[in-house]
Amino acid sequence: MITIGRLAEYAGVTIKAVRHYHRLGLLAEPPRDSSGYRSYSTADALTLVKIRTLAEAGVPLARVKDLLAADPEQFSTAIAEIDQTLQARAEDIQRTRDRLAHLRAGDRLFLGPAVVGYLDRLRDLGVSQRAVQMERDGWILMQSVSPGQAAAWLADKLDAIDDPEFAAIYRDYDTAFDWSPDDPRLHELAVRTARWLADHHATRRDRPRKTVDPKVVSLAAMLTTPSSSAWDRLAKLANQQVDEDQIHQ
C-alpha cells in the first residue's frame, strides 16, 4: 500500500494536487487504515499518472473525468485526437521559434547582405542611429516595391560611400539635422553637395541612364521621414544651387 506522499512523489504532483483531484472526483479517495492514514494502491498510482499526463496535454479536467470512465476503444480514440492537437501545437511553437530566430537576426530579417553591409558602413562613418534607421526603413520598402531599382540604387550608394568627400557630406547632412535654419554652414553644405553631384554625374555620362520605376516614384511621394527646419532649409538651398549651376553651364 502507498501513502499519499509517496503517491504524489511517484506521479510527480503535489499532495495538494492529489487532494484537489479527490474533490473533483477524478481520483477515488480510499478509506483510512487503523492508524488513520489513507493507503493507495498501484491502480491509484496509475490513475494519477493518467490524470497528470492528460492535464499536462491541455485536456480540461472535466473531460479527463469522462476519459477515465471511457471504455478502452473510446479512450484510445480520444488519445489519438489529443496527440494530433499536440502535434499541431508543436508545429505552431516551432514556427514561432523560427520567427524569433529571424528577429534575432536583426536587419537581416528584411534586408539582403549587401544592404546590411551598407548600413554597417554608415555606422562605421559615425552617423546617427536616426539616419541609419531612416535608411533601413527606406531600403525595406524599396526592396518590397521594386527589387530591381533597389539593387541599382544600392550599387550607386556603395560606390558613392567609398568617396571620402561624399562620406563627409553625408556626416555633415546628418549633423545638420539639429542646426538652426539660419546657420551659415547650411549654404556651404548645399554648395558642396551640388558640386559633388555635378562631378559625380559628369563621370557617369557615358553610362546608360536608369529608368525610374513609377512604383518607386509613388513610394517616395508617400514616405514620411523625420525632418527638421534645418533640413528643410538645406533642401531649398541645395535645389537653388543646382539651378544656378545649370544656368551657368
Secondary structure, 3 states (H helix, E strand, C coil): CECHHHHHHHHCCCHHHHHHHHHHCCCCCCCECCCCCECECHHHHHHHHHHHHHHHCCCCHHHHHHHHCCCHHHHHHHHHHHHHHHHHHHHHHHHHHHHHHHHHCHHHHCCCHHHHHHHHHHHHHCCCHHHHHHHHHHHHHHHHHCHHHHHHHHHHHHHHHCCHHHHHHHHHHHHHCCCCCCCCHHHHHHHHHHHHHHHHHHCCCCCCCCCCCHHHHHHHHHCCCCCCHHHHHHHHHHHHHHHHHHHHC
